[in-house]
Protein backbone atom coordinates (compact mmCIF):
# COMPACT_ATOMS: atom_id res chain seq x y z
CA UNK A 1 0.00 0.00 0.00
CA UNK A 2 1.21 3.51 -0.89
CA UNK A 3 2.23 5.37 2.27
CA UNK A 4 1.55 9.08 2.69
CA UNK A 5 0.28 11.42 0.00
CA UNK A 6 0.42 11.31 -3.77
CA UNK A 7 -0.22 14.07 -6.28
CA UNK A 8 -2.92 13.29 -8.87
CA UNK A 9 -3.42 15.92 -11.58
CA UNK A 10 -2.22 18.61 -9.17
CA UNK A 11 -4.30 17.49 -6.17
CA UNK A 12 -2.71 15.98 -3.07
CA UNK A 13 -4.51 12.82 -2.00
CA UNK A 14 -3.91 9.93 0.41
CA UNK A 15 -1.87 7.27 -1.37
CA UNK A 16 -4.38 4.61 -0.28
CA UNK A 17 -7.30 6.37 -2.01
CA UNK A 18 -8.53 4.70 -5.26
CA UNK A 19 -8.18 7.01 -8.27
CA UNK A 20 -8.45 4.71 -11.33
CA UNK A 21 -11.25 2.90 -13.10
CA UNK A 22 -10.87 -0.22 -15.22
CA UNK A 23 -10.83 2.05 -18.31
CA UNK A 24 -7.51 3.65 -17.38
CA UNK A 25 -5.39 3.60 -20.53
CA UNK A 26 -2.12 3.03 -18.73
CA UNK A 27 -3.64 -0.08 -17.15
CA UNK A 28 -5.25 -1.26 -20.40
CA UNK A 29 -2.52 -0.45 -22.92
CA UNK A 30 0.57 0.92 -21.16
CA UNK A 31 -0.38 4.21 -22.85
CA UNK A 32 1.99 6.71 -21.32
CA UNK A 33 5.49 7.37 -20.01
CA UNK A 34 7.25 8.11 -16.75
CA UNK A 35 10.25 9.79 -15.14
CA UNK A 36 12.13 8.55 -12.07
CA UNK A 37 13.93 11.38 -10.31
CA UNK A 38 16.05 11.99 -7.24
CA UNK A 39 15.25 14.85 -4.85
CA UNK A 40 18.06 16.05 -2.60
CA UNK A 41 17.61 18.83 -0.05
CA UNK A 42 14.41 19.96 -1.72
CA UNK A 43 15.86 20.08 -5.24
CA UNK A 44 15.13 17.80 -8.20
CA UNK A 45 18.55 16.74 -9.44
CA UNK A 46 19.18 17.05 -13.19
CA UNK A 47 15.69 18.54 -13.58
CA UNK A 48 16.47 20.15 -16.96
CA UNK A 49 17.31 16.77 -18.48
CA UNK A 50 14.33 15.02 -16.90
CA UNK A 51 11.80 17.51 -18.21
CA UNK A 52 13.51 17.75 -21.58
CA UNK A 53 13.01 13.98 -21.91
CA UNK A 54 9.44 14.14 -20.60
CA UNK A 55 8.52 16.81 -23.16
CA UNK A 56 10.08 14.74 -25.95
CA UNK A 57 8.23 11.62 -24.80
CA UNK A 58 4.83 13.34 -24.62
CA UNK A 59 5.40 14.82 -28.06
CA UNK A 60 6.27 11.44 -29.57
CA UNK A 61 3.18 9.90 -27.96
CA UNK A 62 1.00 12.67 -29.45
CA UNK A 63 -0.36 14.06 -26.21
CA UNK A 64 -2.16 17.41 -26.29
CA UNK A 65 0.17 18.94 -23.74
CA UNK A 66 -1.33 21.77 -21.63
CA UNK A 67 0.62 25.02 -21.51
CA UNK A 68 1.08 24.71 -17.75
CA UNK A 69 3.00 21.40 -18.07
CA UNK A 70 6.34 23.11 -17.52
CA UNK A 71 9.42 22.19 -15.54
CA UNK A 72 8.57 24.80 -12.92
CA UNK A 73 5.03 23.46 -12.54
CA UNK A 74 6.14 19.88 -11.98
CA UNK A 75 9.15 20.66 -9.80
CA UNK A 76 6.88 22.77 -7.61
CA UNK A 77 4.46 19.87 -7.15
CA UNK A 78 7.31 17.42 -6.57
CA UNK A 79 8.99 19.49 -3.88
CA UNK A 80 5.65 20.18 -2.17
CA UNK A 81 4.76 16.48 -2.19
CA UNK A 82 8.14 15.54 -0.72
CA UNK A 83 7.74 18.22 1.96
CA UNK A 84 4.23 17.04 2.86
CA UNK A 85 5.57 13.49 3.21
CA UNK A 86 8.62 14.57 5.20
CA UNK A 87 11.03 13.47 2.46
CA UNK A 88 12.61 16.73 1.30
CA UNK A 89 16.10 15.65 2.37
CA UNK A 90 16.40 12.66 0.02
CA UNK A 91 13.69 10.92 -2.00
CA UNK A 92 12.94 8.87 -5.07
CA UNK A 93 10.14 10.42 -7.14
CA UNK A 94 8.15 8.83 -9.92
CA UNK A 95 6.10 11.03 -12.26
CA UNK A 96 3.77 8.92 -14.41
CA UNK A 97 1.88 10.42 -17.36
CA UNK A 98 -0.99 8.63 -19.08
CA UNK A 99 -3.68 9.42 -21.65
CA UNK A 100 -7.27 10.17 -20.64
CA UNK A 101 -9.82 7.36 -20.67
CA UNK A 102 -11.76 6.42 -23.77
CA UNK A 103 -11.44 4.50 -26.99
CA UNK A 104 -9.80 1.18 -27.68
CA UNK A 105 -6.33 1.28 -29.23
CA UNK A 106 -7.34 4.52 -30.95
CA UNK A 107 -7.82 7.13 -28.19
CA UNK A 108 -10.63 9.69 -28.15
CA UNK A 109 -8.94 12.18 -25.80
CA UNK A 110 -5.21 12.94 -25.90
CA UNK A 111 -5.17 14.99 -22.70
CA UNK A 112 -2.39 13.81 -20.35
CA UNK A 113 -3.09 12.91 -16.72
CA UNK A 114 -0.34 12.41 -14.16
CA UNK A 115 0.52 10.93 -10.80
CA UNK A 116 3.52 11.86 -8.66
CA UNK A 117 4.72 9.47 -5.96
CA UNK A 118 7.70 9.72 -3.63
CA UNK A 119 9.54 7.31 -1.35
CA UNK A 120 12.54 7.47 0.96
CA UNK A 121 16.09 6.87 -0.26
CA UNK A 122 19.07 5.86 1.84
CA UNK A 123 21.99 8.32 2.00
CA UNK A 124 24.27 5.51 0.78
CA UNK A 125 22.72 6.01 -2.66
CA UNK A 126 25.49 8.59 -3.21
CA UNK A 127 28.25 6.04 -2.55
CA UNK A 128 29.91 3.95 -5.24
CA UNK A 129 29.03 0.28 -4.79
CA UNK A 130 31.70 -1.59 -2.84
CA UNK A 131 31.18 -4.92 -4.59
CA UNK A 132 31.05 -5.13 -8.35
CA UNK A 133 27.72 -6.07 -9.89
CA UNK A 134 27.20 -9.43 -11.56
CA UNK A 135 25.41 -9.19 -14.90
CA UNK A 136 24.46 -11.40 -17.84
CA UNK A 137 22.26 -11.31 -20.95
CA UNK A 138 18.49 -11.86 -20.93
CA UNK A 139 18.00 -13.40 -24.36
CA UNK A 140 14.25 -14.18 -24.41
CA UNK A 141 13.20 -10.70 -25.57
CA UNK A 142 14.74 -8.30 -28.08
CA UNK A 143 14.29 -4.53 -27.90
CA UNK A 144 13.13 -2.73 -31.01
CA UNK A 145 15.13 0.13 -32.50
CA UNK A 146 12.57 2.82 -33.33
CA UNK A 147 11.44 6.25 -32.17
CA UNK A 148 9.59 4.79 -29.17
CA UNK A 149 12.43 2.60 -27.88
CA UNK A 150 14.19 5.49 -26.11
CA UNK A 151 11.06 6.47 -24.12
CA UNK A 152 10.54 5.35 -20.54
CA UNK A 153 7.25 3.76 -21.52
CA UNK A 154 4.50 2.61 -19.14
CA UNK A 155 4.69 -0.66 -21.08
CA UNK A 156 7.70 -2.25 -19.36
CA UNK A 157 7.15 -5.96 -20.00
CA UNK A 158 10.61 -6.53 -21.46
CA UNK A 159 12.21 -5.03 -18.35
CA UNK A 160 9.87 -6.89 -16.01
CA UNK A 161 10.82 -10.22 -17.56
CA UNK A 162 14.52 -9.29 -17.57
CA UNK A 163 14.33 -8.35 -13.87
CA UNK A 164 12.67 -11.67 -13.06
CA UNK A 165 15.41 -13.47 -14.99
CA UNK A 166 18.08 -11.58 -13.04
CA UNK A 167 16.54 -12.50 -9.70
CA UNK A 168 16.09 -16.15 -10.66
CA UNK A 169 19.74 -16.37 -11.71
CA UNK A 170 21.25 -14.44 -8.78
CA UNK A 171 22.25 -11.50 -11.02
CA UNK A 172 22.29 -7.84 -10.05
CA UNK A 173 21.24 -6.72 -13.53
CA UNK A 174 20.31 -8.26 -16.87
CA UNK A 175 21.33 -6.92 -20.28
CA UNK A 176 18.73 -6.54 -23.04
CA UNK A 177 19.78 -6.97 -26.66
CA UNK A 178 18.29 -5.53 -29.83
CA UNK A 179 17.39 -7.44 -33.00
CA UNK A 180 20.99 -7.18 -34.19
CA UNK A 181 22.13 -9.08 -31.06
CA UNK A 182 23.90 -5.94 -29.83
CA UNK A 183 23.58 -4.22 -26.48
CA UNK A 184 20.51 -1.99 -25.97
CA UNK A 185 20.53 -1.35 -22.21
CA UNK A 186 19.90 -3.17 -18.92
CA UNK A 187 16.87 -3.60 -16.70
CA UNK A 188 17.18 -0.14 -15.09
CA UNK A 189 20.31 1.43 -16.57
CA UNK A 190 22.42 2.38 -19.56
CA UNK A 191 25.64 0.46 -20.07
CA UNK A 192 29.16 1.81 -20.67
CA UNK A 193 32.38 -0.06 -21.39
CA UNK A 194 35.95 1.13 -20.81
CA UNK A 195 38.75 -0.11 -23.05
CA UNK A 196 42.23 1.34 -23.47
CA UNK A 197 41.20 4.59 -21.76
CA UNK A 198 38.18 5.11 -24.02
CA UNK A 199 34.58 4.92 -22.79
CA UNK A 200 31.79 3.78 -25.12
CA UNK A 201 28.03 3.44 -24.80
CA UNK A 202 25.48 2.28 -27.40
CA UNK A 203 23.82 5.09 -29.40
CA UNK A 204 20.06 5.45 -28.89
CA UNK A 205 19.57 3.97 -32.36
CA UNK A 206 20.49 0.63 -30.74
CA UNK A 207 17.22 0.58 -28.79
CA UNK A 208 18.20 1.73 -25.31
CA UNK A 209 16.28 4.20 -23.16
CA UNK A 210 17.48 7.80 -23.32
CA UNK A 211 18.86 7.81 -19.78
CA UNK A 212 19.21 11.13 -17.97
CA UNK A 213 22.52 10.19 -16.34
CA UNK A 214 23.76 8.86 -19.69
CA UNK A 215 22.98 12.20 -21.33
CA UNK A 216 24.54 14.10 -18.43
CA UNK A 217 27.79 12.16 -18.84
CA UNK A 218 27.87 12.73 -22.59
CA UNK A 219 27.36 16.47 -22.10
CA UNK A 220 29.85 16.92 -19.24
CA UNK A 221 33.54 17.68 -19.64
CA UNK A 222 35.26 14.61 -18.19
CA UNK A 223 38.83 13.30 -17.89
CA UNK A 224 37.97 10.56 -20.41
CA UNK A 225 36.86 10.47 -24.00
CA UNK A 226 33.23 9.28 -24.23
CA UNK A 227 31.60 8.29 -27.47
CA UNK A 228 28.57 6.41 -28.74
CA UNK A 229 29.37 3.14 -30.45
CA UNK A 230 27.40 -0.09 -31.08
CA UNK A 231 28.51 -2.76 -28.62
CA UNK A 232 28.45 -6.55 -28.95
CA UNK A 233 28.78 -9.25 -26.33
CA UNK A 234 32.38 -9.68 -27.49
CA UNK A 235 33.01 -6.00 -26.66
CA UNK A 236 31.87 -6.71 -23.10
CA UNK A 237 34.22 -9.67 -22.80
CA UNK A 238 37.17 -7.59 -24.05
CA UNK A 239 36.45 -4.54 -21.89
CA UNK A 240 38.70 -3.34 -19.08
CA UNK A 241 35.66 -2.08 -17.17
CA UNK A 242 31.88 -1.99 -17.42
CA UNK A 243 29.66 0.39 -15.52
CA UNK A 244 25.94 1.18 -15.46
CA UNK A 245 24.23 4.56 -15.05
CA UNK A 246 20.82 5.88 -14.07
CA UNK A 247 19.38 8.94 -12.35
CA UNK A 248 18.92 7.28 -8.95
CA UNK A 249 22.19 5.38 -8.49
CA UNK A 250 24.46 7.53 -10.64
CA UNK A 251 27.27 5.08 -11.49
CA UNK A 252 27.57 1.43 -10.47
CA UNK A 253 30.55 -0.64 -11.57
CA UNK A 254 30.31 -4.21 -12.82
CA UNK A 255 32.58 -6.83 -11.29
CA UNK A 256 31.67 -9.82 -13.43
CA UNK A 257 30.07 -10.65 -16.76
CA UNK A 258 29.99 -14.41 -17.28
CA UNK A 259 33.62 -15.54 -16.85
CA UNK A 260 35.17 -12.10 -17.21
CA UNK A 261 36.03 -9.93 -14.21
CA UNK A 262 36.58 -6.17 -14.17
CA UNK A 263 38.09 -3.35 -12.14
CA UNK A 264 36.59 0.05 -11.34
CA UNK A 265 39.33 2.69 -11.78
CA UNK A 266 37.47 4.82 -14.36
CA UNK A 267 34.11 4.33 -12.61
CA UNK A 268 35.62 5.60 -9.36
CA UNK A 269 36.94 8.76 -11.01
CA UNK A 270 33.65 9.43 -12.81
CA UNK A 271 31.69 8.85 -9.62
CA UNK A 272 33.77 11.49 -7.82
CA UNK A 273 33.25 13.96 -10.68
CA UNK A 274 29.47 13.36 -10.65
CA UNK A 275 29.25 13.58 -6.87
CA UNK A 276 30.90 17.01 -6.97
CA UNK A 277 28.87 18.22 -9.96
CA UNK A 278 25.39 16.99 -9.10
CA UNK A 279 25.01 17.55 -5.35
N, C-alpha and C positions, 0 to 999 in steps of 0.2 A: 504494500500500500504506500502511495506517495505521502511523504511526511511534510507538514507545513503547507505553505501557500504555493500556488502556481499562478501564472498570468495567462489568461485566455482572452485573446482579442482586446488586450488593454485593460481587462478587469482582473482584479486579484481575488482568487477564490480558494477555498480549502482544496488541497490536493486530492482528498478523498471524495470530492463531489463529482457525480457523473456529469459529463459535458457532451458526450457523443451519442448519436443514434446509429443504428445498423447501416444507415445510408452514407456514413462518413466515407469520403473517397480515398482517404489515406488507408483506412481499414480495408476497403473493397479492392482498391487497385494499386496501392502504394503511390498515389498521385500527389507527389509533393517532394520536398527536399528539407534538409536540416543543416544546422551548424552546431558544432560542439566547441565551446569556448572556455577559457580559463579567466576567472576574475581574481585579481590580486589587489588587496588594499583598496577595494572599491572601484578598480579600473578594469575594463575589459582589455586583456592583452591582445595585441595585434588586431585591434578592432577594424582598422582600415582594410586589411586583407580579408577579414571575415565578411564584412558587408560588401566588399567588392565582389567576392565569390557568390554571396547570396543574391545580389542584384543580377549577376550573370545567370545564375541558376533559374531564377524566376522568369527572366526574359526568355531563356531557352525552353522553358515549360509553358510559355504563352499565358502567363498570368496577366490579368489587368491590375497592375500594381498601383495602389493608391499613392497620392503625392506625399502623404505623411509617412510612408515607409522608408524613412531615412536612417542613417547610422545614429544620429542624435536621438531619434525617437526610440529606437530599440535599445541603445545603450542606457538611456534613461530608465526604461522599464526593467532592464536587467539589473541595474544597480539598486533600484528600489526593491525589487523582489529579493535580492540577496540581503539587503538591509532588513527587510521585514522578517526574513527567516534567520537572521543572526549569522549570516555567512559572508559578510563583506570582506573579511580578511583573506579568505582563500576558498574558492568554490569552482565546481564544474557546472557549466550552464549548457543546456540544450534548448535551442530555438528551432521548433518544427513548424514548417509552413505546409499547408495543404489546401486543395481547391474546395470551393463550396459544394454542398450536396447537390445532387441532381444528375440525371442522365445515366447512360450505361458507360461504355468506353468513351463515347463522345460526350463531353460535359455540356451543360446548359448555362453554367455560370462560372466564369473564370476569376472571380474574386478570391484572393488569398485569405485564409484564416491562419491563426498562429497560436502556438502554446509555448510558453517559456517555463522551464523547470530548472531548479538548481539543487545541488547536493554538495556535501562537504568533501574537501580534498585534504589529504595529509601533506604537511609541510615537506616531507621527503620527496614529493613530486618534483622538486627542483634539483634533486641530487642525481648524478649519473649512476645508473645501476651498477652495483658492485660485481655481480655475477653476469657473465655474458648470456644473452638469450640463446635458446636452442630453437632453430627454425627448420622447416622443410616445406616441400611443395604439396599443395592440395590440387590434385589433378582431375577431380571429377567434374569440375566446372571450368569453362573458359570465359574470360571477360571479353566483351565486344570492344571494338575500337571505333567509336562514333562520337557524335557531339553530346550524347547523354552520358557517356562512360565516365567523364570527369566530374559529374555532379554527385554530391552526397545525397543520393536518392532515398526516399522513404521505402523503396523496394530494395531490401538488403539481403535477399535470399542467398546470394553467392557468398556473402561474408558470414552469414549465419552458419551455413554448412561448413565453411572453412574453419570457423571458430570451434564448431563441434568436433571437427577432425583433429584440430590442434589439441583440444582437451583429451580426446580419446587416445591420442598418441603421445601424451606427456610433452607437448611442444609449447613454447611460449607464444609463438606466432606461426601462421601458415601463409605461404606465398601463393598468390593467384597468378596464373598465366593467361596470356591472350591466345587468340586462335593461331598465332604464329609460333606458339610454344616458347614465347619470350616473357620476361617478367612484366607484369602490370603493376601490382602493388601487393600489400599484405592485408591481413584482416582489418587492422585499424591504423595502418601507417603507409608512408612511402618508403621505398628502399633505396639506399645509396651503397655503392661499393668504392673502396679505395684500392688503387693499384699504382705502384711506382710514383707515389706522391700526387696522383690525379684522382679526383672524386667524380663519379658518374652516377646519374640517376636516369631512369627511362623517361623519354619525352611523353607528354600527355597523349600523343597519338598512339601510344602503346596500350592505352586502356585504363590507366590508373586514375584515381581520384586526384583532383587538383588540390593537393594539401596546402594548408596555410603555412605550416612550418617549412614545407618544401619550397614554396614561393619565397618566403622570407630569406631562406638560405641562398637561393639563387640571386636575390636582389641585394644581398649584403656583401660588403667588401670583406673578404676573409683571407687568411694566410694560406689558402689552397686554391687551386684552379678547379672550379666546378663546371661541369658541362652535362648536357642532356645527350644520352646515347642509348640505343637499344641494348638490352642486356639479356644474355642467355644463361641457362643453368651452368654452362661451362665457365662463363665469366664469374659466377659466384664461387666456383671451386678454385679459380685462379686468383681470387682477390686476396689482398693483404688484410683488409678489414671489410666488414659490412656493418652498417648501422641503419636504424629505422627512425623516422621522424613523424610526429604529429603535434597538434596544438596543445594537448594536455601534458604529454610526457617530454616534449622537446626532442632530445636525442637519447636513444637507447642502443647500446652496442651489442652486436651478435657475437657469441662465443663459439657457436658450432652450427654448421650446416652439413648434415649427413656426416661424412668422415673427415671433414675439413674443420680445423680450428683457427681462430682469429684473435688478434690483439685489439687494442682500443686506443692507440696513441693519437690518431687524428680525431676520433670521436671525443676524446678527453679535451683536446684543444678547442674544438668547435663548441662543446658544451660550455666551457668557460667563457667563450666569446658571447654565446647566446645569453648566458646567465647575466652577464654585465650589460648586454644591450636590451634585454626584454624587461627585466625587473629592476 
